[in-house]
Structure formats: structure tokens, C-alpha cells
């Protein structure tokens, strides 16, 4: 038995317009609406922001997109998926949770994926002889 999953692409880069994503959410009968905000340069900029402010390091627009779209997504049963947490996924998720509460969206599930930030482990990795090829 085949199961159909309807995916929509809500953004392709940081700065992409929200209107097309909102139209997809309104009319697309989607299971998931996905947002891509990151590129290598973006990650470098976010890391610099986080080093200056431990609560920064995520795409502010991503959090605003989620806030604007959560009520409609909930009504339509569409899950929103984003990599806009950048280098501070937890701070972004915490803000999204605060926004959901502010919007009265009790029971909204917010998930995050962590574990790929090895910055604090780099010195030890080099000391342990882990090859750092292509790190220029």
C-alpha cells in the first residue's frame, strides 16, 4: 500500500519571501511545509553572532515565519520543518514555544535536533589526531 505525503518548499534561502509559503500553507493541502534558510556563509555569520551573544545564532526570520504560520498550520494539520535554528537551535525552539503560548496554541509540539556542533571539541579532536582535511 502506497502512502502519499505532500511536501511544500516554503523557502530556499534566508531572505526568501513569506507570501508564497503562506499561499502553499493555505491552499496546498500539505502534510509538511519545509524551510531552508542556511548556507555555509550564513552558518559562519550565525556563529559570529552566537559568540557575541549566547542567545543569538539563529535566523530571526525563521522564528517569525513559524509564529505567523503556526495557527494556520495547526488548523490544516500541516507540520512546519525548518533549519532556521542555525547554530543555536535550542534558543530558536525556545522562542517558538514562547510564541506558540502567546498565540494560545496549547499542545503545539516543537522539536529540535542537536548534536552537530563540534566547535567546543575541535582542539581535543586535533590533539587526538583526527584528520581535519578540507578545513581551509
BELURSUL-V999731 format. One record per backbone hydrogen bond with DSSP energy under -0.5 kcal/mol. CO is the residue of the C=O (numbers start at 1). NH is the residue of the N-H. E is the energy in kcal/mol with one decimal. If there is no record, write none. Layout:
<<CO;NH;E> <CO;NH;E>>
//
This chain:
<<5;7;-0.7> <6;31;-2.5> <6;32;-2.0> <8;10;-0.7> <8;34;-3.1> <11;36;-1.3> <13;16;-1.9> <18;22;-2.4> <19;23;-2.3> <20;24;-2.3> <21;25;-2.3> <22;26;-2.3> <23;27;-2.7> <24;28;-2.7> <31;79;-2.9> <32;8;-1.7> <33;81;-2.5> <34;10;-4.0> <34;11;-0.8> <35;37;-0.6> <35;83;-1.3> <37;14;-0.8> <39;43;-2.4> <40;44;-2.0> <41;45;-2.4> <42;46;-2.7> <43;47;-2.3> <44;48;-1.9> <45;49;-2.0> <46;50;-2.5> <47;51;-2.1> <48;52;-1.3> <49;53;-2.3> <53;56;-2.5> <57;87;-2.2> <57;88;-0.7> <58;60;-0.8> <59;62;-0.6> <59;63;-1.4> <60;64;-2.1> <61;65;-2.8> <62;66;-2.2> <63;67;-2.3> <64;68;-2.5> <65;69;-2.2> <66;70;-2.5> <67;71;-0.5> <69;73;-3.0> <70;74;-2.5> <71;75;-1.9> <72;76;-2.2> <73;77;-1.1> <73;78;-2.3> <79;33;-2.6> <81;35;-2.5> <83;86;-1.7> <84;59;-3.0> <85;88;-2.6> <88;92;-1.9> <89;93;-2.8> <90;94;-2.7> <91;95;-1.9> <92;96;-2.3> <93;97;-2.3> <94;98;-2.2> <95;99;-2.5> <96;100;-2.5> <97;101;-2.3> <98;102;-2.4> <99;103;-2.1> <100;105;-2.9> <101;104;-1.6> <104;106;-1.1> <105;108;-1.7> <116;118;-0.9> <118;121;-1.4> <118;122;-0.8> <119;122;-1.1> <121;125;-2.4> <122;126;-2.6> <123;127;-2.5> <124;128;-2.2> <125;130;-2.6> <126;129;-1.6> <131;133;-0.6> <132;135;-0.9>>
//
